[in-house]
Amino acid sequence: MNTYSESGVDTGIEEQAAVILYKAAKRTWVNRRLKLGEVIAPYDDFSGLRAIDAGQLPAGTFLNLGFDGVGTKAEFAELAGRYDTLAYDLLAMVCDDAVIRGGEPVLVGSILDVNTLGTDESRLPLIKQLAAGYIAAAEAAGVAIVNGELAQLGDRLGKSKDFSLSWGATVLWFAAGDRLMTGKQIRPGDTLIGLGEPGLRSNGITLVRRTLEKAYGPRWVDQELNGVPLIDLALAPSIIYSKAIVDMFGGWSLDQTPKARLHGAAHITGGGLPSKLGRALKPSGYGACIDSPMDVPDLMLHCQELSEISDHEAYKTWHMGQGMVLITPEPHAVMSIARSHHLEANVIGTVTESPSIRIASRGFYSGASGWLDYPLDK
């Protein structure tokens, strides 16, 4: 008689993996203790009820959901056989998208799809790596994780691979209506603060992978750049900015005093600086001059060189050094708070009346390309 286990899905091993993720999630609940989002669990079970008491929220409180995932960066983890950093990429994508709207990320739920966990415990250490990253990343973001959902999808996630995965998440965020960042507060002369990101985050990964495969072949992971393995540079975990930015604007509760004024923010993911900063500026109708952008990560410069990717294209594809851009009339306060959270923060430019984005390139071809001009989308 055929069994579910013989088809590649062992429910006993899957339950053990789910318990690992649940126990990791449970350890993150302390991040919201005595705050909005404190997790209430009537009984202790990985499939049990978990909720929060939101009955006393003041008038004018908004909530929303955000969705994203680690995308194809999971392939780097698979190549390296290391999974303890992917949760930073997962939570950065959803939590950092929340704060650019003036929201405070509170709760996160995720779904981890894997091809197979096999029929023994040999893959459970990989789940434990993911869970360890879960705990650390949730602390960095200041959120509680409410589940550890997992599913085995077989051949749909890679028939030839020993272990492959896809990981997505949903964030629940709250905001005070008066603190929503709509972009309409932005004015010419506002300062642009870049928050540094030495890694790739989770965007433009396919171009990086194809560039390295074309240049070095399938064993590109064995190559080094400036003495550092390329796979380590590719897999570097995303910096999570959300806790610092919540500290700046005060979070969802008006009882919390803001420490710095923010007129807008841009999370520099797919589409790079022109797209994401342009989206933040669009409601105001203004543009930006970025005359002192952050240094570009070595791996991005190397990929530019290998595939002859122009600076103009690179700034449209990757963050090129600044994973977040904050728009503020109080640059010194913003940088002080960012640095207190151990973030690199520098003035990179100003808001201009001209409705375009100009960037003094620091890409691989900066000696030839000089200034890059991008019109704002209508």
KEKE-3310 file (N, C-alpha, C; in steps of 0.2 Angstrom, whole numbers, plus 5000, padded with zeros to 4 digits):
npx = (5004:5003:5010:5008:5021:5029:5027:5035:5032:5033:5024:5026:5040:5037:5029:5038:5047:5038:5035:5048:5049:5038:5042:5052:5046:5038:5047:5050:5039:5042:5046:5036:5030:5020:5016:5007:5001:5005:5006:4993:4990:4979:4981:4995:5001:5007:4998:4988:4976:4981:4981:4979:4975:4966:4956:4956:4961:4965:4954:4957:4967:4976:4977:4986:4991:5006:5015:5028:5043:5058:5062:5072:5084:5085:5091:5105:5107:5104:5115:5125:5122:5118:5107:5104:5103:5093:5080:5083:5082:5069:5061:5066:5061:5047:5045:5052:5046:5034:5037:5040:5028:5024:5020:5020:5028:5021:5016:5021:5018:5022:5025:5033:5038:5045:5054:5056:5056:5061:5062:5068:5077:5087:5086:5081:5091:5093:5081:5082:5092:5085:5076:5083:5088:5076:5072:5083:5081:5068:5070:5078:5070:5059:5047:5034:5032:5020:5017:5022:5021:5022:5025:5027:5031:5036:5041:5038:5046:5059:5065:5077:5085:5092:5087:5076:5069:5055:5051:5039:5031:5019:5016:5008:5004:5003:4997:4997:4985:4989:5002:5005:5015:5013:5020:5016:5021:5033:5046:5055:5073:5073:5082:5091:5094:5104:5104:5115:5119:5128:5126:5116:5103:5086:5084:5086:5093:5093:5100:5113:5116:5115:5125:5137:5137:5139:5151:5160:5156:5146:5152:5155:5154:5165:5174:5183:5182:5192:5198:5187:5174:5164:5151:5148:5147:5136:5126:5125:5116:5101:5100:5090:5080:5069:5066:5074:5068:5055:5058:5062:5050:5041:5032:5016:5008:5002:5006:5019:5033:5039:5056:5062:5059:5051:5048:5046:5050:5060:5061:5074:5072:5068:5070:5077:5086:5080:5067:5061:5064:5058:5045:5042:5043:5034:5020:5023:5027:5040:5058:5075:5092:5106:5120:5130:5130:5130:5143:5146:5142:5155:5152:5142:5148:5158:5150:5145:5156:5159:5149:5147:5138:5129:5131:5120:5110:5113:5109:5096:5093:5098:5101:5112:5120:5113:5101:5090:5081:5079:5069:5070:5068:5077:5091:5102:5097:5090:5101:5108:5100:5099:5112:5113:5107:5116:5118:5124:5124:5122:5122:5115:5110:5098:5081:5073:5066:5065:5057:5064:5076:5093:5109:5125:5135:5142:5145:5153:5158:5159:5169:5167:5153:5148:5136:5120:5104:5087:5070:5055:5042:5026)
npy = (4994:5011:5025:5041:5045:5038:5045:5056:5065:5066:5066:5065:5070:5083:5088:5089:5098:5109:5111:5115:5128:5134:5135:5144:5155:5158:5162:5175:5182:5190:5202:5210:5212:5219:5229:5236:5223:5212:5195:5184:5168:5156:5142:5132:5127:5123:5124:5131:5144:5161:5178:5196:5209:5221:5230:5243:5253:5269:5282:5286:5277:5268:5252:5240:5228:5220:5212:5201:5193:5182:5179:5175:5175:5165:5155:5157:5154:5140:5136:5139:5131:5136:5144:5152:5166:5170:5175:5188:5194:5191:5198:5211:5215:5215:5223:5234:5240:5244:5254:5265:5271:5276:5267:5256:5241:5226:5213:5197:5185:5170:5159:5145:5136:5121:5109:5096:5087:5075:5058:5056:5063:5071:5083:5092:5100:5111:5117:5121:5131:5141:5144:5149:5161:5167:5171:5180:5190:5195:5201:5211:5218:5221:5214:5202:5185:5176:5163:5147:5142:5128:5119:5105:5104:5096:5092:5104:5114:5111:5098:5092:5096:5094:5100:5114:5130:5142:5157:5167:5181:5190:5206:5214:5230:5245:5262:5279:5291:5304:5303:5296:5294:5303:5309:5321:5331:5334:5346:5357:5358:5350:5337:5323:5308:5294:5277:5265:5250:5236:5224:5214:5215:5209:5210:5212:5200:5190:5195:5197:5183:5177:5184:5181:5167:5166:5172:5164:5151:5136:5134:5146:5150:5146:5156:5171:5188:5201:5194:5189:5176:5175:5170:5173:5186:5188:5182:5190:5196:5206:5222:5227:5241:5246:5247:5258:5268:5269:5273:5286:5292:5290:5279:5270:5275:5290:5294:5291:5301:5309:5308:5314:5323:5317:5318:5310:5294:5281:5264:5256:5245:5233:5241:5251:5267:5277:5273:5269:5280:5290:5286:5290:5303:5308:5312:5325:5331:5336:5334:5327:5329:5320:5321:5316:5301:5285:5273:5261:5243:5231:5219:5223:5232:5224:5215:5224:5227:5214:5211:5222:5232:5246:5262:5269:5259:5251:5258:5258:5246:5240:5244:5251:5254:5262:5257:5262:5278:5293:5307:5323:5338:5338:5334:5331:5326:5314:5307:5305:5297:5286:5281:5278:5266:5259:5260:5265:5281:5295:5311:5312:5320:5332:5338:5344:5358:5355:5342:5329:5316:5317:5309:5309:5298:5284:5272:5258:5264:5277:5287:5290:5291:5301:5312:5306:5305:5304:5305:5309:5297:5300)
npz = (5000:4996:5004:5012:5017:5009:4997:4999:5009:5025:5039:5052:5054:5049:5058:5069:5064:5063:5077:5081:5074:5080:5094:5092:5088:5099:5108:5104:5108:5119:5114:5113:5125:5137:5129:5115:5105:5113:5115:5117:5123:5125:5127:5127:5113:5097:5087:5092:5098:5096:5100:5101:5112:5107:5110:5117:5109:5104:5096:5079:5077:5066:5056:5047:5034:5028:5015:5010:5005:5005:4993:4979:4986:4994:4987:4988:5001:5000:4992:5000:5011:5023:5034:5044:5043:5035:5040:5044:5032:5028:5038:5037:5025:5026:5039:5037:5027:5033:5042:5033:5030:5042:5051:5065:5066:5073:5074:5066:5054:5046:5032:5028:5015:5010:4999:5004:5019:5021:5027:5039:5053:5047:5041:5050:5058:5049:5049:5062:5061:5053:5063:5073:5067:5066:5079:5083:5072:5075:5087:5083:5075:5084:5085:5088:5083:5077:5073:5066:5053:5041:5026:5015:4999:4989:4972:4967:4972:4968:4961:4959:4970:4986:4997:4997:4998:5000:5007:5015:5022:5033:5040:5053:5056:5066:5067:5072:5066:5064:5062:5051:5036:5023:5013:5009:5017:5014:5009:4999:5002:5013:5021:5015:5022:5022:5026:5029:5020:5019:5012:5000:5003:4998:4985:4967:4966:4956:4945:4951:4954:4941:4934:4942:4940:4926:4924:4932:4932:4938:4951:4957:4970:4976:4974:4978:4984:4987:4997:5004:5004:4989:4991:5005:5004:4996:5004:5015:5029:5028:5035:5048:5049:5056:5070:5074:5067:5071:5084:5081:5075:5085:5085:5086:5096:5103:5115:5116:5114:5099:5093:5083:5068:5054:5037:5027:5020:5012:5007:5001:4989:4977:4961:4965:4970:4961:4959:4972:4980:4972:4973:4986:4985:4976:4980:4984:4974:4972:4969:4970:4975:4975:4981:4988:4989:4998:5000:4988:4990:4989:4981:4972:4964:4959:4951:4942:4935:4930:4921:4914:4918:4918:4927:4928:4926:4937:4948:4946:4949:4961:4979:4981:4992:5001:5011:5016:5015:5023:5025:5030:5041:5051:5052:5060:5072:5067:5062:5074:5082:5074:5074:5087:5087:5081:5067:5051:5046:5036:5028:5013:5003:4996:4996:4981:4971:4958:4948:4948:4950:4954:4954:4961:4954:4962:4957:4948:4936:4939:4936:4923:4921:4930:4934:4937:4929:4933:4928:4937:4940:4932)
capx = (5000:5007:5009:5010:5028:5033:5027:5040:5030:5033:5020:5029:5045:5035:5027:5044:5049:5033:5036:5054:5047:5033:5046:5056:5041:5036:5053:5049:5034:5044:5048:5030:5028:5017:5015:5002:5004:5007:5003:4989:4989:4975:4984:5002:5001:5009:4992:4982:4974:4985:4978:4981:4969:4966:4950:4957:4965:4961:4952:4962:4973:4976:4981:4987:4995:5011:5017:5034:5047:5065:5063:5077:5090:5085:5096:5111:5107:5104:5121:5130:5121:5118:5100:5103:5102:5087:5075:5084:5080:5062:5058:5068:5057:5040:5045:5055:5040:5029:5039:5040:5022:5023:5018:5025:5027:5020:5016:5023:5016:5025:5024:5039:5037:5051:5053:5054:5060:5064:5059:5072:5078:5093:5085:5079:5096:5092:5075:5084:5095:5080:5072:5088:5088:5069:5072:5087:5079:5062:5072:5081:5064:5055:5041:5033:5030:5014:5016:5028:5018:5027:5022:5031:5028:5039:5044:5036:5052:5066:5066:5084:5088:5091:5083:5075:5063:5052:5048:5035:5028:5014:5017:5003:5007:4998:4999:4993:4983:4993:5009:5006:5019:5010:5024:5014:5024:5040:5047:5062:5078:5073:5088:5090:5098:5105:5106:5120:5118:5133:5124:5112:5096:5083:5082:5091:5097:5094:5105:5119:5117:5117:5132:5142:5137:5142:5159:5164:5153:5142:5156:5156:5154:5172:5178:5184:5183:5196:5199:5180:5171:5158:5145:5147:5145:5130:5122:5125:5109:5099:5100:5083:5080:5062:5066:5077:5064:5050:5061:5062:5043:5037:5027:5009:5005:5003:5009:5026:5035:5044:5063:5065:5054:5052:5043:5045:5055:5060:5065:5077:5072:5067:5069:5083:5085:5075:5060:5058:5064:5053:5038:5041:5043:5029:5015:5025:5029:5047:5063:5080:5099:5110:5127:5135:5128:5134:5148:5143:5145:5160:5149:5138:5153:5161:5145:5145:5162:5159:5143:5147:5131:5131:5129:5113:5106:5114:5106:5089:5092:5100:5101:5119:5123:5108:5095:5084:5083:5075:5068:5069:5071:5081:5096:5106:5093:5089:5107:5110:5096:5101:5119:5112:5105:5122:5117:5128:5119:5125:5118:5117:5107:5092:5075:5074:5060:5065:5054:5068:5081:5100:5113:5132:5137:5148:5146:5160:5159:5158:5173:5165:5146:5147:5129:5114:5097:5081:5064:5050:5036:5020)
capy = (5000:5017:5029:5048:5046:5036:5050:5061:5069:5063:5071:5065:5074:5089:5090:5090:5105:5114:5113:5120:5135:5137:5137:5150:5160:5159:5166:5182:5186:5195:5208:5215:5211:5225:5234:5234:5217:5207:5189:5180:5161:5153:5136:5131:5122:5126:5125:5134:5151:5166:5184:5201:5213:5228:5234:5249:5257:5276:5284:5288:5272:5264:5246:5238:5222:5221:5206:5200:5187:5182:5178:5170:5175:5158:5151:5158:5150:5133:5135:5139:5126:5140:5146:5156:5173:5172:5178:5195:5196:5191:5203:5217:5216:5217:5228:5241:5243:5247:5261:5271:5274:5279:5262:5252:5234:5223:5205:5194:5178:5168:5153:5142:5131:5117:5104:5090:5086:5068:5054:5055:5069:5074:5090:5096:5105:5116:5121:5125:5137:5146:5146:5154:5167:5170:5174:5186:5195:5197:5205:5217:5222:5223:5212:5196:5181:5172:5156:5144:5138:5125:5115:5102:5105:5092:5094:5111:5118:5109:5091:5089:5098:5090:5104:5120:5133:5148:5160:5173:5184:5196:5210:5218:5236:5250:5269:5285:5294:5310:5301:5293:5298:5303:5312:5328:5336:5335:5352:5359:5360:5344:5333:5316:5304:5287:5272:5261:5243:5233:5218:5215:5214:5204:5213:5211:5194:5186:5198:5195:5176:5176:5187:5177:5160:5167:5174:5159:5144:5134:5134:5153:5150:5145:5162:5176:5195:5205:5189:5187:5172:5178:5167:5176:5193:5187:5180:5194:5197:5213:5226:5229:5248:5248:5249:5264:5273:5269:5277:5293:5296:5289:5273:5271:5278:5297:5294:5291:5307:5308:5311:5318:5324:5314:5320:5304:5288:5276:5258:5255:5238:5233:5247:5255:5273:5281:5270:5270:5287:5293:5285:5294:5311:5309:5316:5332:5334:5338:5330:5326:5330:5316:5323:5312:5294:5280:5269:5255:5237:5228:5214:5226:5235:5218:5213:5229:5226:5207:5211:5229:5235:5253:5265:5271:5253:5248:5262:5257:5239:5239:5250:5254:5256:5265:5252:5266:5285:5297:5314:5326:5344:5338:5328:5329:5322:5308:5303:5303:5291:5280:5279:5275:5260:5256:5261:5270:5286:5300:5316:5310:5325:5337:5339:5350:5359:5351:5336:5323:5313:5317:5306:5309:5291:5280:5265:5256:5268:5284:5291:5292:5293:5307:5313:5301:5309:5300:5309:5306:5295:5305)
capz = (5000:4995:5010:5012:5018:5003:4992:5000:5014:5032:5043:5059:5053:5048:5065:5073:5062:5065:5084:5081:5073:5085:5100:5091:5088:5106:5111:5101:5111:5124:5111:5113:5132:5140:5123:5110:5102:5118:5113:5122:5121:5131:5129:5124:5108:5091:5083:5096:5097:5098:5098:5105:5115:5104:5112:5120:5105:5104:5090:5075:5076:5059:5056:5040:5033:5023:5013:5006:5006:5004:4985:4976:4990:4997:4983:4991:5008:4998:4990:5006:5017:5029:5034:5050:5042:5030:5044:5044:5025:5028:5042:5034:5019:5029:5044:5035:5022:5037:5045:5029:5030:5049:5055:5069:5065:5079:5074:5060:5053:5040:5029:5026:5010:5008:4995:5008:5025:5021:5032:5045:5056:5045:5039:5056:5060:5044:5052:5068:5059:5052:5069:5077:5064:5067:5086:5083:5068:5078:5092:5080:5073:5089:5084:5090:5078:5080:5070:5062:5048:5037:5021:5011:4992:4984:4966:4965:4974:4966:4961:4959:4976:4992:5002:4995:5002:4999:5014:5014:5029:5033:5046:5056:5059:5068:5066:5074:5060:5064:5061:5044:5032:5016:5008:5007:5022:5011:5007:4996:5007:5017:5020:5014:5026:5020:5031:5026:5019:5015:5009:4994:5005:4995:4978:4962:4967:4950:4941:4954:4953:4934:4933:4945:4936:4919:4925:4936:4932:4944:4957:4959:4977:4979:4972:4983:4982:4992:5003:5007:4999:4986:4994:5011:5002:4993:5009:5020:5031:5028:5041:5049:5052:5059:5077:5075:5064:5076:5089:5078:5074:5091:5085:5085:5102:5104:5122:5115:5111:5094:5094:5077:5063:5047:5032:5022:5020:5006:5008:4994:4987:4969:4957:4967:4972:4957:4960:4978:4983:4968:4975:4992:4984:4971:4983:4985:4967:4972:4967:4975:4972:4979:4979:4993:4991:5002:4997:4985:4992:4984:4977:4967:4960:4955:4946:4937:4931:4926:4916:4911:4920:4918:4934:4927:4927:4943:4953:4945:4951:4968:4983:4980:4998:5006:5011:5018:5014:5027:5023:5037:5042:5057:5050:5066:5077:5064:5062:5081:5084:5070:5076:5094:5085:5078:5060:5048:5044:5033:5024:5006:4998:4998:4992:4977:4968:4951:4949:4945:4955:4951:4959:4959:4955:4965:4954:4945:4931:4941:4933:4917:4921:4934:4937:4934:4930:4932:4929:4942:4937:4933)
cpx = (5004:5005:5011:5018:5032:5032:5032:5038:5029:5030:5023:5035:5043:5032:5032:5046:5045:5034:5043:5053:5043:5037:5050:5051:5039:5041:5053:5044:5036:5045:5042:5027:5026:5017:5010:5005:5006:5003:4999:4988:4985:4978:4990:5002:5002:5003:4986:4981:4979:4982:4981:4974:4970:4960:4950:4961:4961:4959:4957:4968:4971:4979:4981:4991:5000:5013:5023:5037:5054:5067:5069:5084:5090:5090:5103:5112:5108:5112:5126:5129:5120:5111:5099:5102:5096:5082:5076:5081:5072:5059:5060:5063:5050:5040:5047:5050:5035:5031:5039:5033:5020:5020:5023:5023:5026:5020:5018:5020:5020:5023:5030:5037:5044:5049:5051:5059:5062:5059:5063:5073:5084:5092:5083:5084:5095:5086:5077:5088:5091:5077:5077:5088:5081:5070:5077:5084:5073:5064:5075:5075:5059:5048:5040:5030:5025:5013:5023:5025:5023:5023:5028:5028:5031:5042:5043:5042:5058:5066:5073:5088:5087:5087:5082:5069:5061:5049:5045:5032:5023:5016:5010:5006:5001:5001:4994:4991:4987:5000:5010:5010:5017:5015:5022:5017:5031:5041:5054:5067:5078:5079:5087:5096:5098:5107:5109:5117:5123:5132:5119:5105:5092:5080:5088:5095:5098:5099:5112:5121:5119:5124:5138:5143:5140:5149:5163:5161:5149:5146:5158:5157:5161:5177:5178:5184:5186:5197:5193:5177:5165:5151:5143:5145:5138:5124:5121:5118:5107:5099:5092:5083:5074:5062:5069:5072:5058:5052:5061:5055:5039:5032:5020:5005:5007:5006:5017:5029:5040:5051:5066:5059:5056:5046:5042:5051:5054:5064:5067:5077:5072:5066:5074:5081:5079:5068:5057:5058:5059:5046:5037:5040:5037:5023:5016:5026:5036:5052:5069:5087:5103:5117:5132:5132:5132:5138:5144:5146:5149:5157:5145:5143:5157:5156:5144:5151:5162:5154:5142:5140:5133:5128:5122:5108:5107:5110:5098:5087:5093:5100:5107:5122:5119:5102:5089:5086:5077:5075:5066:5071:5076:5086:5100:5103:5092:5096:5110:5106:5098:5108:5118:5110:5110:5121:5121:5123:5123:5120:5120:5114:5102:5087:5075:5067:5059:5063:5058:5073:5088:5104:5120:5135:5143:5149:5152:5162:5159:5163:5171:5157:5144:5140:5124:5108:5091:5074:5059:5044:5030:5015)
cpy = (5006:5021:5037:5049:5044:5041:5056:5066:5065:5067:5071:5070:5082:5092:5092:5097:5110:5116:5117:5127:5138:5139:5143:5156:5162:5163:5173:5186:5191:5202:5213:5214:5218:5231:5231:5228:5211:5201:5186:5173:5158:5146:5135:5125:5126:5127:5128:5141:5156:5173:5189:5205:5220:5232:5241:5254:5264:5277:5287:5284:5268:5257:5244:5231:5223:5214:5206:5194:5187:5181:5174:5171:5168:5153:5151:5154:5142:5131:5134:5134:5130:5144:5151:5164:5175:5176:5186:5198:5197:5197:5210:5219:5219:5223:5234:5244:5246:5254:5267:5274:5277:5274:5259:5245:5230:5216:5203:5187:5176:5161:5150:5136:5127:5112:5097:5090:5079:5064:5052:5062:5073:5081:5095:5101:5111:5121:5124:5131:5142:5148:5151:5161:5171:5174:5180:5191:5198:5202:5212:5221:5224:5220:5205:5192:5176:5165:5153:5139:5135:5120:5112:5101:5100:5095:5101:5116:5115:5101:5088:5092:5094:5094:5111:5123:5140:5151:5166:5175:5189:5199:5214:5224:5241:5257:5274:5289:5300:5309:5297:5297:5297:5305:5319:5333:5338:5342:5353:5361:5354:5340:5326:5312:5297:5283:5267:5254:5240:5227:5219:5216:5208:5206:5213:5205:5190:5188:5196:5187:5174:5179:5183:5170:5161:5168:5168:5152:5143:5134:5141:5154:5149:5151:5167:5183:5199:5201:5187:5182:5176:5176:5171:5183:5193:5185:5184:5196:5204:5216:5228:5236:5250:5250:5256:5270:5274:5274:5285:5296:5294:5283:5275:5275:5286:5299:5294:5297:5306:5311:5315:5318:5321:5316:5315:5299:5284:5270:5256:5248:5238:5239:5252:5262:5277:5279:5272:5277:5291:5292:5289:5301:5312:5313:5323:5335:5337:5332:5329:5327:5326:5317:5319:5305:5290:5276:5263:5248:5234:5223:5217:5229:5229:5215:5218:5228:5219:5207:5217:5232:5242:5256:5266:5265:5250:5252:5261:5250:5237:5245:5254:5257:5259:5261:5256:5274:5288:5304:5318:5333:5344:5333:5326:5325:5315:5304:5301:5297:5285:5277:5276:5268:5256:5255:5266:5275:5292:5305:5314:5316:5329:5336:5345:5352:5356:5344:5330:5321:5313:5314:5306:5302:5289:5273:5264:5261:5275:5289:5294:5294:5299:5307:5309:5305:5304:5305:5305:5303:5299:5301)
cpz = (5000:5002:5008:5012:5012:4997:4993:5006:5021:5037:5050:5059:5053:5054:5069:5071:5064:5073:5085:5080:5078:5092:5099:5091:5095:5110:5109:5105:5116:5121:5111:5120:5135:5135:5119:5106:5106:5116:5118:5119:5126:5132:5125:5119:5101:5086:5086:5095:5100:5096:5102:5107:5112:5105:5114:5115:5104:5097:5086:5074:5070:5060:5049:5040:5028:5022:5009:5008:5004:4997:4984:4981:4994:4993:4986:4997:5006:4996:4995:5011:5023:5029:5040:5049:5038:5034:5044:5037:5025:5032:5040:5029:5021:5034:5042:5030:5027:5040:5040:5028:5037:5053:5059:5068:5072:5079:5067:5060:5047:5038:5026:5021:5009:5003:4999:5014:5026:5026:5038:5048:5053:5043:5045:5058:5055:5047:5058:5067:5057:5058:5073:5074:5065:5074:5085:5078:5071:5083:5089:5077:5078:5088:5087:5084:5081:5078:5068:5057:5043:5032:5017:5004:4987:4978:4964:4967:4973:4966:4962:4966:4982:4997:4998:4998:4998:5005:5013:5021:5028:5040:5047:5059:5061:5068:5069:5067:5059:5062:5054:5040:5025:5011:5006:5012:5019:5008:5004:5002:5012:5016:5019:5018:5024:5026:5027:5026:5015:5011:5003:4996:5000:4988:4973:4962:4961:4946:4944:4953:4946:4932:4935:4941:4929:4919:4928:4935:4938:4951:4959:4966:4980:4977:4978:4980:4988:4998:5006:5002:4996:4989:5001:5009:5000:4998:5015:5022:5030:5035:5042:5053:5056:5066:5078:5072:5068:5082:5087:5078:5080:5091:5084:5090:5103:5111:5121:5111:5105:5096:5089:5072:5056:5043:5027:5023:5014:5008:5001:4992:4979:4966:4959:4969:4968:4959:4967:4981:4979:4971:4982:4991:4980:4974:4983:4979:4967:4970:4972:4971:4977:4977:4983:4994:4995:4997:4994:4988:4986:4979:4971:4962:4956:4950:4941:4932:4927:4920:4913:4912:4921:4925:4933:4928:4934:4949:4952:4948:4958:4972:4983:4986:5003:5006:5013:5017:5018:5025:5029:5037:5048:5056:5056:5071:5074:5064:5069:5083:5080:5072:5083:5093:5081:5070:5057:5045:5042:5029:5017:5001:5001:4993:4987:4973:4961:4952:4945:4951:4951:4957:4956:4960:4959:4963:4951:4940:4932:4938:4927:4917:4925:4936:4933:4935:4929:4933:4934:4938:4938:4937)
residu = (MET:ASN:THR:TYR:SER:GLU:SER:GLY:VAL:ASP:THR:GLY:ILE:GLU:GLU:GLN:ALA:ALA:VAL:ILE:LEU:TYR:LYS:ALA:ALA:LYS:ARG:THR:TRP:VAL:ASN:ARG:ARG:LEU:LYS:LEU:GLY:GLU:VAL:ILE:ALA:PRO:TYR:ASP:ASP:PHE:SER:GLY:LEU:ARG:ALA:ILE:ASP:ALA:GLY:GLN:LEU:PRO:ALA:GLY:THR:PHE:LEU:ASN:LEU:GLY:PHE:ASP:GLY:VAL:GLY:THR:LYS:ALA:GLU:PHE:ALA:GLU:LEU:ALA:GLY:ARG:TYR:ASP:THR:LEU:ALA:TYR:ASP:LEU:LEU:ALA:MET:VAL:CYS:ASP:ASP:ALA:VAL:ILE:ARG:GLY:GLY:GLU:PRO:VAL:LEU:VAL:GLY:SER:ILE:LEU:ASP:VAL:ASN:THR:LEU:GLY:THR:ASP:GLU:SER:ARG:LEU:PRO:LEU:ILE:LYS:GLN:LEU:ALA:ALA:GLY:TYR:ILE:ALA:ALA:ALA:GLU:ALA:ALA:GLY:VAL:ALA:ILE:VAL:ASN:GLY:GLU:LEU:ALA:GLN:LEU:GLY:ASP:ARG:LEU:GLY:LYS:SER:LYS:ASP:PHE:SER:LEU:SER:TRP:GLY:ALA:THR:VAL:LEU:TRP:PHE:ALA:ALA:GLY:ASP:ARG:LEU:MET:THR:GLY:LYS:GLN:ILE:ARG:PRO:GLY:ASP:THR:LEU:ILE:GLY:LEU:GLY:GLU:PRO:GLY:LEU:ARG:SER:ASN:GLY:ILE:THR:LEU:VAL:ARG:ARG:THR:LEU:GLU:LYS:ALA:TYR:GLY:PRO:ARG:TRP:VAL:ASP:GLN:GLU:LEU:ASN:GLY:VAL:PRO:LEU:ILE:ASP:LEU:ALA:LEU:ALA:PRO:SER:ILE:ILE:TYR:SER:LYS:ALA:ILE:VAL:ASP:MET:PHE:GLY:GLY:TRP:SER:LEU:ASP:GLN:THR:PRO:LYS:ALA:ARG:LEU:HIS:GLY:ALA:ALA:HIS:ILE:THR:GLY:GLY:GLY:LEU:PRO:SER:LYS:LEU:GLY:ARG:ALA:LEU:LYS:PRO:SER:GLY:TYR:GLY:ALA:CYS:ILE:ASP:SER:PRO:MET:ASP:VAL:PRO:ASP:LEU:MET:LEU:HIS:CYS:GLN:GLU:LEU:SER:GLU:ILE:SER:ASP:HIS:GLU:ALA:TYR:LYS:THR:TRP:HIS:MET:GLY:GLN:GLY:MET:VAL:LEU:ILE:THR:PRO:GLU:PRO:HIS:ALA:VAL:MET:SER:ILE:ALA:ARG:SER:HIS:HIS:LEU:GLU:ALA:ASN:VAL:ILE:GLY:THR:VAL:THR:GLU:SER:PRO:SER:ILE:ARG:ILE:ALA:SER:ARG:GLY:PHE:TYR:SER:GLY:ALA:SER:GLY:TRP:LEU:ASP:TYR:PRO:LEU:ASP:LYS)
# end
